[in-house]
Amino acid sequence: MNPKMLTAEACDFLKISLPALHKQLKTKSLDYKKSQNKIHFTHETARKIFKLKFNPSCWSWQNLKGGVGKTHLSFATAIRLSLYGARVAVIDLDQQGNFTQACGIDAENHPVLIDLITEKYDILESMVPVTNGLDILPSRIENALLDNLFAINSLPIDREIKKRVNQLKEQYDFIFIDCPPSLGQAVSAASLAADHIIVPVDPERFSLSGLSVTLKELERNVSEKFETKLDIKIILNKFDARTSLSHSILQTLFNDPDYQSRLFKTFVRTSQELPNTVAKNKTIFDSLKNSSAREDIDLLARELIEITRINEAEHNSHENQTSDVVVAI
């Protein structure tokens, strides 16, 4: 696994020329490589090139309908965010451990969430490095017992995962929670811990009914029960311009005010590249070739960046306020 940011892509984001970026890389003695006549760099250089500041945020990925490509989508997005210099942590909550497997991690050798709760492990000490800028709390089959653990021990659903997420926010910019296709107590706890919930939808039969049920269950079992407002966002995945069903689903999402207001601008086109690279223990950003998957995931990552990014004026204002407090003390 060796994900890369191309300088051409970085220039597009920064709105500068290639010669200007290449000059920065050389004058600042930043690490970069050249392959196939393309210059690229990884997470550590990205932090120094982009210099992005974030409000740490938690994103829970979930849908009661399985097979929507949730894990492939969240995995690729996490990788891409790390290539913009963000520090990303993932909590794999799904007992199938698909995200863990995508990262090439053997969960048998590491504590998982249920171990953290029962054995009092510290979450920061339990994170496993995946690649520069991305760490994971793995998952395995024992996490299937989380709902029973919550119920039998009367664990506080609104605090049990959230307190651990708050710990992660001290060191990471983005926290992703990859949830199983259910809405038990553990997933409800993840929903309450999240600043944003992403519900992927695919243009398949019953996809809209799955979306509707997911939104209703989140509203009834989480929002109303705990008297809190959830920020739910929808991403259309596996869009195929050749099929009428894809266009029909997209049109329905745009025409329904409740869906449209929650819809990401980006939709991800269907591509075998996402599952194929994961099967090889690689990412779509290991390759230097342009592809629809690479383009779409980049656009989605940029949307997440814009939602959480602190602009320079806000950052300077915060620094000045901190400085004033120190002087006052």
N, C-alpha and C positions, 0 to 999 in steps of 0.2 A: 504494500500500500504506500504510494508515493504521490499524493495529490499536489497539483501545481497551479499557480496563477500565472497566466501569460501576461507579458508586459502590454500587449495590445489591448487585452481586456481591462487591465488596470488603468490604462490611458483613457479608455472610454468612460470609466467610472469617475476618474479625476478630472476629466476634460482638459487634458494636456497632451502634448505631442510625444511621440516615441523618443525623439532625440532628447527632449527635456527629461523624461523619466530615466533613460539610459545614463544621462549625466548625473542624476541623483544617485543612482546605484553605484556609479564609479567614485564620485567625489566623497560619498559617505561610507565607502568601502563595505557596502552591503553584500550579502551572499546571494548569488544568482548563478544560473547555469544556462548554457546554450545547447539546444538539441534540435536537429532538423531545421536549422537556420532560424529557430525561434528562441527568444530569451524568456525565462520563467523563474519564479521564485516560490518560496514556501512561507509558512505561517510567521516565522520570526522576522523575516524581511518585510512581510506584509504589515506587521504592526508598526514598523518604522516608516513605511511608505504611506499608508493610508491614515495613520494616526487618529483612528476613529475612537470616540468616547461614547459609551452606552449607559443608559439606565438599565441595570441588570434586570432581566425579565425571565419569566417561566412560561413555557409554551407546552400545553398538553395536547398530544395528537391522539384523536379518538374517533371511532365510528362504530356503532352497534352492528353494522353490516361488515363482515369480513371480506377480504379479497379486493379492497379498493386501492391497494398499493401504498398503504400508510407508512410501512416501515422503510420501503425503498425510497419513498419521497422524503421522509424525515432524515434518513441517513445521509442522502445526497445533500440536503439543505444544510445539515450540521457541518459536513465537510466543507461546503462552499463558504459558510460563515467563517470558519477557521482560516480560510484563505484570504479573507478580508481583514485578518488580524484579530478577530473576536476569539475570546476564550469560551469554549462550549463544553458544557457538562450534559450528559444524558443519563436519565434514570430509566432503565428498562424495567417496566412493570409487567410486561406480558410473560406469563409462565413458559410460553414456547421459546422465548429468548431469541427471536429472529434478529433483532437489532444487535444483540450480543454476538451472534454467529456472524453477522455481516462485518463486525469489527474484528473477527478472527480471535475472539476471546473464549477460553474454556472456563465457563462459570463455576465448574466444580472446584476450582482452585481459589475462588474468591467469595467473600460474603455478598449476599444479595439483600434486598430490602427487608425480607422477613427476618433475616439474621440480625440486621441493624436494630430491629424493634425488639426481638426476643433476647439478643445477646448484648445489646447496648453498644454496638460498634459505632464509631464516629464516621459520619458519611464522608468527610473530607479525607480521612485516612483510608477509606475504602474505595475511592475512585481509582480506576485502572486506566493508565495511558493507552490510547489507541494510535494516535498520530499527533504531531505537534499541533497544539491548540484544541485537541479533542480528547476528553476523558469520559469514562462510562462507569456507572454502577451496574454491573451485569445482572442477568436474571436466569433462573432455572426453574424447574417444575415445582419446587417448594413454594414459590410465590403464589401458586394456585390456592394455598391455604390462607392467604392474607385476609380474605373476607371473613372466614371463620375466626381468625385471630382478632379482627376488629370487633366482631359480634360478641364472642365469648369473654373478652377482656374489657369490653365497653370502652374501647379506645376512642379518643376524641377525633372524629372524622375531619373536623375543620382545622385540626392542629397537627396531627401526627406526621403527615408528609410535609405540610407547610413549614414546620420548624426546621426540617432538614433542607428544604429548598432555600430558606432564608440563610442558612449556613453557606450553601453553595454560592449564593449571591455575593458573598464577601470576596470570592476569588474568581467567579466566572461572569461573563457578560450575558450568555444565553444558557438557560437550562431547558432541555427538552425532556418530556416524559412520554415514552412510547407505551400506550395503553392497550390492553387486550380488547377484543370486540364484545364488551359487556359493560354494564353500569352497576357493578356491585359496590360495596362500601370502599374498597381500595381505589377504584376509579373515581368514585365520588370525592374521595379525599384528594386525589390528584387534580380534579376539577377545581376544588376549593383552594388548592395551593397555587394554581396557575393564574398568571395575569391575563393570559389569552388561551383560548381553546381553538385548535385547528381541526376542522372536520373535512377530510378528503372525500370527494365524491367521484365516482367513475361513471361513464356513460353506458352502463349495463342495465339489464332488466331489474326492476325493483330498487334501483339506486336512489331515486327520489323518495320512495317510501322509507328506505333506510335512513335517509337524511332527516325526514320529517319525524320519525320515531326518535332518533337521537336527540334532536332539538327539544322535543316534548318531554323526554325523560330527563334531560339536563335541567329544563325549566321546573319540572315537578319535583324531582328527587334531590336537586341541589339548590337551584336558585330560590324557589319558594320555601323549601324546608329550612334553609339556613339564612333566609332573608338577605341575599346578596345578589348583585348584578354580575352576570358572567359576560365576558367579551368573547363572543363566538365568531369565528371566521371560517369561510368555506373556500376550499380550493378544488377546482375541477381537474382531475387527473385522468390520464389515458385518453385524451381527446384525439379522435381520429377524423380528420376533415373529409375522409372518403365515405363516412357513414352518415346516414340521415339521423340515426339515434343520437350521435354526438351533437349534432347541430340542434336537435330537438331539446336535449337536456340543457345545453348552453342557453338556448332561447328561454326555456322555462325559468332558469336561474335568474336571468336578466329581467324577466317580466314580472316575477314575484317580488314585491317590495321587501318582504321579510328576508328573502334570500339575497336579493340584489345588494342590499345595504351591508351585507356581511361578506360579500364576494371579493376575493383578491382580484386585482387587475390581471394578474398572470394566470394562465391555465397551462397545464403541462401536457404536451402532446404524447401520444402513445409511442413507446420505444422499448425495444428489447435490450437496449444498452444498459438500462438500470439493473434489471435482474441478472443479466449476463456478467457484468463486471463484479457484482456482489458474489456470484457463484465462484468467481476466480479469486476472491479475497482482494479485490481491487475496487477503485472508485471510478466514476465517469470522468474525474478530473486528473487521473493518472495519465491519460492519453493527451497528446497535444493537438488532436484533430478536433475540428469544429463539429458539433452535432446538435440536433434539436434538443436532446436531453440536457446537454451542457448549457445551451442558451436559456432554456426555460427555467432550470433550477437556479441559474444565476439571477434571472429576473425576480424569482420568488425570494431569494436571499436578499436582494436589494430592497424589496418591499419590507421585509422584516427589519432590515437595517434602518430604513427611514422611520419606521414606527418607534424604534428604541434609541435612535441616535441622539446624542446631545450635540447641538451645534456649537461652534466656537464661542459665540457671544454668551450662550448659557453657561458654558464651561468656565469662561473667564469671570462671569458674574458670580458663580459658585465659589471660585477660587478667591475672589475678592471678599466675599462674605465670610469665608473661613478665615482669611487673613485678619479681617476686622475683629472677629471673635477672639482670635489669639491675642491681638494687641489689647483688646478690652480686658482680657483676663490678666 
